[in-house]
């Protein structure tokens, strides 16, 4: 898979697979193509060339020089993927509960009563059952991000994407969001793909870590291997820089 904006080649012939149920962290410097992968999986961007499948179903099949188009199959496959963004992107005029039930009702066609029951369960899971009637401006950043996680889970995705989910939070709020993600990683069989600069957290929860630089995979492997004995000098220099901050 390849993606470029003008002369800026963001992804260069990427060949990358995540197994069902695997927890994978993507690390690397800013501008290395990490977030672009997630955005392509959410169909917020399209590849210039390449094939992307989710659970064996096609999401993208783009030949170089052709213009991608949205298909019914793409829309169905996209429903299998949920994403938590850096910014919370909640509807400020809706309550917490309304934010969580909006997509299941209007995208999946779920009965409102069922969507509400599911939302209450998820908000309890992320520790926000006491805030279901509040609106996002009444919540802290950490609470808003936990609502965003519940909202993504409400769609019952097979794959969850996390794009630096703590980067917009104050340091004292990071732990509460990481705690929810840790719970998902350790108690569910959901496939998870996380772009993060939280290196110690990535080492703790990942089955595999992938190091990106300049649109290519520099190296990948188990976290104990990547973080304690990386084989590539680019990985070593990146980890030195981020772990010594």
N, C-alpha and C positions, 0 to 999 in steps of 0.2 A: 504494500500500500504506500502511496506517495501523496504528498500535499505540499503545495507551494503557493506563496503570495508573491507574484512577480519573481524576482531573483532570490527571494528568501525561501529556501527549501526547508520546510518545517519537519516533514517526515520523508525519509529517503529509503524507499524500497523496504518498508517495515514488514517483517515476517514474525508474527507474534501470536501466541495462543495461550489462553487461560483455561484450565480444566474446570469442569463443573465442581462447585463447592470450594474451589481454591481461593485463598486469601492472598492477594498480590499487592505489594506496595511498589509504586514507581517513584524513583528518586532521580535527582539530577538538577543542574543549574536552571535558572529561569531562561525561557526561550529555547529549551531543548526539545519541545514538542510534546511534553507530558499531557498538558491540558487538551491539546488538539485531539489526542487519541480519544479522550472521554467525550469531547464534543461531537466527534464523528460517530461514536457509539450512540449518542443521543439524537443523532441526525440534525444537530445544530450547525454542523459543518459537513461538507461532503469531500471525499477523497478525489484527487485528480485522476487516480488510477488505482485499481485494486478491488479485491473481494473481501467483504466483511460478513461473517455469519454469527448468529447468536443462537446457541442450542441447536445448531445444524440448519437453522432457517436463515435465508439470505436477508441481509440488511442493506448492503451496497454491492453492486457489481458494475464497476465503472471501467470502461475502456478508455485509454488515453485519447484525448481530443473529443470525446463524446460529452454531451451535456446530461448530467444526472437528472432523473425525474422521480418524483414521489409515486410510489405504487401502493396498492392495497396491501401487498405482502409486507412492504416496509412498515406501514402503519401498524400492522398486526405484530410484527417482530419487535417494534419499538416499545410496545406495551410490556415487554419482558424486562425492560431496563429502567431502573430508577436512578436518580442522581441528586446528590447534595452538593450545592455550590458553595463557593467562598462567601458570597453574599447570600442572605437568607431568602430573599425574593418572596416574602410572604405578602398576602394582600392585607394592607394596613387597616382597611375598613371592615374586615371580617374578623370574627372571633377566632380563637385558636381552633375550636371544634370545627367551625365552618371552613377554615383553611384546609383542614385534614380531609374533610368529606367532599370537597369541591370536585376533585378529579375523579375519584371512584364513581360518583353519581353521574357526572357529565361526560366522562370519557369511556368508562367501563359499563355505564348503564346500570350500576348497582342500585338496588332499592335504597332509599334514603335511610330507612330504619336499620338496615344491615350495615350501611356505611357508617352510621353513627355509632353502632355497637362496636364495630371494628376500630373506629377512631378512639373511642374511650379506652379500649384495651391498649392501644398503642401509646396513647398519652400517659396512661398509667405506667407502661413499661419504661418510658423515658422520664418518669418522675414529675409529670406536669398535670396530673389529674385535678389538682386544685386550681388550675389556671384555665380550664376549658372555656370559660366565659370571658376571658380577658382578650384584649386586642394586642397585636404585636408591639405597638409603641409602649405598652405597659410592662413589657418583659425586658429582661437583660439580654445581652447578645447571646450568651450561652443558652438561655431558655429559648430564644428564637431559633437558634440552630437545632436544638432538640425537637422543636416543633417541625422544622424542615425535614428532619430525619423521619419523624412519624408520618409526615405527609408523603414522603417517598415510599415508605413501607406500606402505606395504605393501598397502593396500587398492586400489591402482591408481586413485586418484581422477582425474577429469577436471578438477576444480576444487579448489584448495587455499586454505583460509582460515587466516589468521594473526591472532590476537587479541592484539596487544601482546606478542609472544613473548619480548621481552627485559625486560619490566617487573619481573619477579620476580628478576632476576639482579644480582649485584654488577657494578659497572662494568667490572672487568677481564675478566669472562666474556662480556660482550655481543658482543664482536667475533667469537668463535668461532661463535656462533649466526647472526649476520648473515652470516658467511662461507658457511654452508651455504645460507641463503636466497638469497644472491647467486648461488651456483652453480646453484641450481634456476632462478632467473630468467633466467640467461644461457645455459643449456644445454638447457632443455626447452621444449616448446610448451604446457606446462600453464597453464591459466588460474589466476591468482593474485590474491587479494583480501586486502589486509593493512591492518589497523588498527594505526597506529603513531604514536609520538611521536618516532621517530628521523628527524628531518626531512631531514638530509643523506643518509641511506640511502634514504629515499623518493625524493628527487630523483635519486639515482643509478640506481635499478633500475626505476623506474616508467615505463610508457607514458603513464599518465594519473594525475592526482591529483585527488581529490574532497574539497572542504571542506564539512564538516557543521556546522550550528549549530541547536540547538533543533528537531531532527527534520526539517530540510529541507536540501537541497543549496544552499549559498550560491553556490558556483561550482566549475567543473571545467575541466580543460584539461591540456596537456602540462606536465611538471614545471618546465621552464625558464620557462614563462609564469606558473605559479602562484607559484613561489618568487622570481622576479625582478621580475615586473610584475603582481601580482594586481589585479584590477579592482574588487574589493569591499573596503570599509573593514573589514568584520569579519575578512576573511582577513588583511589587512595588520596589524591589531591583534593577532590571534592569533599570527602568525608573529613579530612583534616580541617578544611575550612569551616564546615558547618558544625562539627563537634567541638571546636575550640572557641566558639563564640561565647 
